[in-house]
Amino acid sequence: MENMILTVTELNNYIKNLLDGDIKLQSVMIRGEISNYKIYPSGHCYFSLKDAQGALKCVMFRGQAAKLKFQPVNGMGVIASGKISVFPRDGAYQLYCQDLTPEGAGSLAVAFEQLKQKLYHEGLFDPARKKKLPLYPERIGIVTSPAGAAVHDMIRIFNHRFPAAKIILLPVRVQGAEAPPEIAAAIQYANIHQIADVLITGRGGGSMEDLWAFNDERVARAIYDSQIPVISAVGHEPDVTIADFAADVRAATPSNAAEIAVPDRAELSRWLRGTRIRLERAEAVKLYHLRERLKILSEKRVLRDKSSYIQDKRILIAHLRDRLTDLIGNILTRKRQRFGVLSASLDALSPLAVLGRGYAMAKNQDGKIIKSWRDISQGEEIEILLGEGGFSASVGEIRRE
């Protein structure tokens, strides 16, 4: 290429071919910190990997980005694997990333914590929203694989502990990419048609990858939205999934879920027998007290001599009548005495009493009492009232003194 004049595109393609031809650059693993991470509408992800001295542009296409189990964020330390090449249009070399692994922790562990924190802050794990399990469920829905050992263990326990319950199996896949939407759809179907009083969803033990369907956001939201109480029964006791946090009750194992969902008929029978004994004893004590009360009442005089009750009441009525008569007599006596006192007071104030002592009272023709010489005129006819009777007179001489 000595003394050749190249176009920009030719040079970029030449460098691209050089890099693409280097076997070491076709499969590299690079440690760095994510910076400027951005997802475009196309689904492609663009970011940079940087350390203390430098930075490297990276691109991860939609197909590879969709396979990530966690959400990359700025500042996260990762190990990126892929190949180094040049994008001829820009003339810049970059890492075409095939996979990302969080440094210091597996991608599944990071994805688990990210989703857990997200749903926690949305309130999906709020204890106040969790529903109580029915004491005696008539129908139990099981959302799990029909081929797994877990479902057979649960059915065996149900038949032993509480055979009266009806078991409804909602078969789904519990592993693989198709499992989460199937599990979520089965839970939604059970709620739409109200086919059960309680739901159990889960599977037997396995690796974190095997149990990953129950760490899916779709499954967690379906459990949270369920109006039917949900028991999560995934793996063994050390295994913890997002479904366990979202469920109303977490069971250590599928077998434990069956034990939680229904009562033990043997214990129930013992409880019923104990309740019957307590009721019988309570009734016996009640009957004893009733007999004692009946005995006391039967010895009452009113029951031995029926007429005695009437006689007692007659005596009481006579006593009350005498008391009432005395009371009325006393009231009348006091009223008479009071009347005499008031009559004497009125009599003392009466003008007739004054006339009876020899005095007279004069009235003019209008009936008004004459109190002064000013109330009469000479020749006027007046009426004189005496203690007994009276007479008319004509005013002669008027004296002013």
SULTA-V265879 format. One record per backbone hydrogen bond with DSSP energy under -0.5 kcal/mol. NH is the residue of the N-H (numbers start at 0). CO is the residue of the C=O. Records with the same first field share a line. If there is no record, write none. Layout:
NH = CO + CO
This chain:
3 = 0
5 = 3
10 = 6
11 = 7
12 = 8
13 = 9
14 = 10
15 = 11
16 = 12
17 = 13
18 = 14
19 = 15
20 = 16
21 = 18
22 = 20
24 = 21
25 = 21 + 22
26 = 23
27 = 81
29 = 79
31 = 77
32 = 49
33 = 75
34 = 47
37 = 45
39 = 37 + 43
42 = 39
44 = 59
45 = 37
46 = 57
47 = 34
48 = 55
49 = 32
50 = 53
55 = 48
57 = 46
58 = 94
59 = 44
63 = 60
64 = 60
65 = 61
66 = 63
67 = 64
71 = 69
74 = 33
75 = 72
77 = 31
78 = 100
79 = 29 + 77
80 = 98
81 = 27
82 = 95
83 = 24
84 = 93
86 = 91
87 = 85
89 = 86
90 = 86
91 = 86
93 = 84
94 = 56
95 = 82 + 93
96 = 58 + 94
97 = 80
98 = 80
100 = 78
102 = 76
104 = 101
109 = 105
110 = 106
111 = 107
112 = 108
113 = 109
114 = 110
115 = 111
116 = 112
117 = 113
118 = 114
119 = 115
120 = 116
121 = 117
122 = 118 + 119
123 = 118
125 = 122
128 = 125
129 = 126
139 = 165
140 = 197
141 = 167
142 = 140 + 199
143 = 141 + 169
147 = 144
151 = 147
152 = 148
153 = 149
154 = 150
155 = 151
156 = 152
157 = 153
158 = 154
159 = 155
160 = 156
161 = 157
164 = 161
165 = 137
167 = 139 + 165
168 = 166
169 = 141 + 167
170 = 168
171 = 143
178 = 175
179 = 175
181 = 177
182 = 178
183 = 179
184 = 180
185 = 181
186 = 182
187 = 183
188 = 184
189 = 185
190 = 186
191 = 187
192 = 188
193 = 189
194 = 189
196 = 138
197 = 138
198 = 228
199 = 140
200 = 230
201 = 142
202 = 232
210 = 206
211 = 208
213 = 210
214 = 211
215 = 212
219 = 215
220 = 216
221 = 217
222 = 218
223 = 219
224 = 220
225 = 221 + 222
228 = 196
230 = 198
231 = 229 + 248
232 = 200 + 230
234 = 202 + 232
238 = 235
242 = 213
243 = 240
244 = 240
245 = 241
246 = 242
247 = 229
248 = 229
250 = 231 + 248
256 = 252
257 = 253
258 = 254
259 = 255
260 = 256
261 = 257
264 = 160 + 262
267 = 263
268 = 264
269 = 265
270 = 266
271 = 267
272 = 268
273 = 269
274 = 270
275 = 271
276 = 272
277 = 273
278 = 274
279 = 275
280 = 276
281 = 277
282 = 278
283 = 279
284 = 280
285 = 281
286 = 282
287 = 283
288 = 284
289 = 285
290 = 286
291 = 287
292 = 288
293 = 289
294 = 290
295 = 291
296 = 292
297 = 293
298 = 294 + 295
299 = 296
302 = 299
303 = 299
304 = 300
307 = 304
308 = 304 + 305
309 = 305
310 = 306
311 = 307
312 = 308
313 = 309
314 = 310
315 = 311
316 = 312
317 = 313
318 = 314
319 = 315
320 = 316
321 = 317
322 = 318
323 = 319
324 = 320
325 = 321
326 = 322
327 = 323
328 = 324
329 = 325
330 = 326
331 = 327
332 = 328
333 = 329
334 = 330
335 = 331
336 = 332
337 = 333
338 = 334
339 = 335
340 = 336
341 = 337
342 = 338
343 = 339
344 = 340
345 = 341
346 = 342
347 = 343
348 = 344
349 = 345 + 346
352 = 349
353 = 349
354 = 350
355 = 351
356 = 352 + 353
357 = 354
358 = 353
360 = 384
362 = 382
363 = 367
366 = 363
369 = 361
370 = 368
374 = 371
375 = 372
378 = 394
379 = 376
381 = 392
382 = 362
383 = 390
384 = 360 + 382
385 = 388
386 = 354
390 = 383
392 = 381
394 = 379
398 = 396
